[in-house]
Every structure is written in C-alpha cells, then in structure tokens.
Amino acid sequence: MIVPGNISGATAKVERAEKHIAELEDELIRFGHTNPYKFGPQRNPNTRELLYRMIEVADPPSSLAPIAGDVLQNLRSALDHLIYAFVPSPGSFTAFPIFDPAKTEESYLGKKIKGICPEGREIVERCKPYKGGNPVLWRLHALNLIDKHRKLTTVAASLGLLNANRHAAYLKHGSSSLLRRTADGQHFVLRIAADIYVAPQKRICPLKAGDIILVDPPDAEPDQDIDFTFHIAFSEPQIAEGESVIETLHQARDLVAEIVAAFAKLS
C-alpha cells in the first residue's frame, strides 16, 4: 500500500536550489564581464608552429564556492525530505540512501528507507544510488559531504571548448567566412562557417598564465577571431576534478527534479 507523502518540502528545496543557481549564474556573468582570461598567439621559433598561450588568468570570486554549497545542500536534503514523507514511521536513520557499494546494499537500504512502499523503494533502486551506479547522484552526495566540513575547491579556470569549425575555416581560407558559387555560376554567396564547439584533447585544469591551449600548423597566421570558452571548475580529486561548476549543479538539479516528480506520482 502506498502511504501518501507530502512532497512540498522537497519541492521547496529544489526551488531554493534553483534560486541559488540563478545567483551563481549572475556572479559568473559579472565575473565574465571583467575579461578574466586573456590569451594570445606566439610563434615557436624552432618549429614555426603558432601557439596560443594564456597570458592572464584571474582568480574566481570567493563567493562562488559558498553559493555552490547552498545548491548542493538544498538538492541533497530534498531527497531526504522525499523519503521522510513516504515512510510511515520515520526514525533517526530515515534518509535517501546514497552509499559506497562496499556496504551491504540490502542492510543499508533497509535501514534508510524502512517501511517505504514498494513503489517508493523501486524509484530509489532505479536511481542506482551508489558510487559507480549513478555518477551525478554520487557526485552530489560526495560534494555535499565536503561542503559540510570545508569550503569546496574551485579553480581559476578550465579550458572549455574551441569553435573548431570556424577556426578550421580560417586556417583553410584565411577567414571564417566562406565564399560559394551559386547554381548559375554567376554570383557568390557569403556564408559564415557554422559554430561547432569541441572539447580540447587534453583538459587543462587549473589554467595558468603561460599554458598553451592550442597549437596551429607551421607558418599559420593568427586567427584574430578565434573563439574559446572557459569555465570555473571544481577541483575535488576523484569526485569532480575539472568539472564545470555550473554544469555539475545543473545536472544535479535536473536529476533531483526527476526523482521528486517520480515520487509526486505516488502522492
């Protein structure tokens, strides 16, 4: 039998997390307006290769880590609120179980969700709430535990993406604008190379002044419109090393919202 649960507490926690995410995005926009990452081309005198090298890398605002911690705490506690709402007689151990598989799954689940309806248990089990089962859920749990004891480590920057298609057009044509002949052979149409962003072959995190972020062929001319993206990243080894802070939080928010919606169908 399903015990109807009041999910308003969990929903309120997710909504609070979303407000903190918006606050974090505003901070990142303000930081981006300061032009914190500067890079430029440099010729290798021996190989004639063109190197794009970081010139300046600013430290991220100190406010980012605490805001990220608030997001994590609200999302993690939203899951606990769900279990508490659907267990008839919750106790001190009642919580949403996220565990290391070194523990015995059955005994751990039995302790955390004792008394929950079969449908609720099925939702929990479907989430694979253990290390190696659901990486987004495990990362949320592990980062939240860190934040309870110390400040989360965010690095200055991680190289994000390169607009590879436009840069390839530049290398081939000397411009990201491509000229193409029409069917009648009499006219030319100007077409801008499409934006196709790709991740670098080697992740550089944290970025430092002097780091080489791209190597172009010998005697290539500098691309004045080259388009890189950068992001503020977590630096928590074996948990979130070089992972974008905002992308990590969005993934966690989306997953928790899905779990809340699944339980809402049982209410």
Secondary structure, DSSP 4 states (H G I P E B T S, - for coil): -------HHHHHHHHHHHHHHHHHHHHHHHHHTT--EEEEEEE-TTT-PEEEEEEEEPPPPTTHHHHHHHHHHHHHHHHHHHHHHH-SS--TT-S---B-TTS-HHHHHHHHSTT--HHHHHHHHHT--BTTT-HHHHHHHHHHHHHHHSPPPB-S-EEEEEEHHHHHHHHHHSSSEEEEE-TTSS-EEEEEPPP-EE--SS---S--TT-EEEEEPTTPPP-TT--EEEE-EEEETTTEEEEEHHHHHHHHHHHHHHHHHHHHTT-
